[in-house]
Amino acid sequence: MVKYISALALVFLAACSIDPKDYESPPVTVETAAGPVVCQLYTKDLVRWDRAIQRPESMSVETADQICLNEGLREKNGEPVNRQTADVAL
């Protein structure tokens, strides 16, 4: 009986795979001194997934990702945002 319950639990968990694409918002552009950073933000509860999908060449990936994380946190906290929706073809 315990083996049956364990197997059933494993099947249930496998069916609940997490795909970030299911939580994406439209890409947004954050203007910075170095140039625009295009961010892929997720739901307000998943800001740790927020990341840059385009950045100025002079900016590191880490810096661009941090800008996007900050933007996601700003939105999560209900603070006003200064951004434009990005039209980005990926």
N, C-alpha and C positions, 0 to 999 in steps of 0.2 A: 504493500500500500504506500509506504514512504517513497519507494522508487517511482511509483506512478505519479505521485504528487510532485516530486522533484522534476521529473521529465516534463510534466505539464507546465510547471513554473518556467522551465527553460524555454519551452516553445513559446509561451506567452511573452517572455522578455525579448526573444529574437524577433517577434512580430512587431515590437515597439521600438524599432531602430530610430535613432534621431538623425534626421537629415536637415542640416542648417538651411537648405533652400526652402524648406517649409515655413521658415520664420523670417525670411528676408523682407525688408522694406525696400521701396524704390531707392536706388543710389542717390546720394546727396553730395553737393559740393560745399566744402568749407574753404573760404578764402583765407589765405595766410600771407605773411610778408614774403615768403618764397614763391608763392603762386598757389593755384587751386589744388586742393586734395579732394579726390572723389572717394567717398566712404560708402561701404556696404554696412548698413546698420541692420540690426535684428530687433526682435521684440524688446520692450523695455526691461524685461526680466533677464535677458540674455546679453547684456552689454559686453560681457567678456569675449563674445564672438566678433564684436565690431572690428572692422579692419579697413585699411586703405586698399582700393583697387586701382587707383591712379594717383601719382604724386609727381611733383617737379623732380627733374633729374638731380638737382642739387640737394635733395632731401633724402635722408636714409629711410629705409622701410620701417625701422623701429620708431622713428619720429612721426612718420605719417600714420602708422597704426595708433600711436598714442594720441594724436590729434583726433582720430576717429573714435577712440575709446572715450576721450573727454567729451566729444559731441554726443555720444550715446548716453553718457552719465548726465550731461546737461539736460537732455530730453527726459531721461528717467526721473530726474528730480523736479521736472516741471518748470525749469528755468527757460527764459526766452532764448530762442536759437536764432542765429544770424547765418542763414544758409539758403541755397537755392537748390531745387530739385535738379539733378543732373540728367542729361540725356546722353547716356553712355552706351555705346554698342560694345559688348564684350565678345 
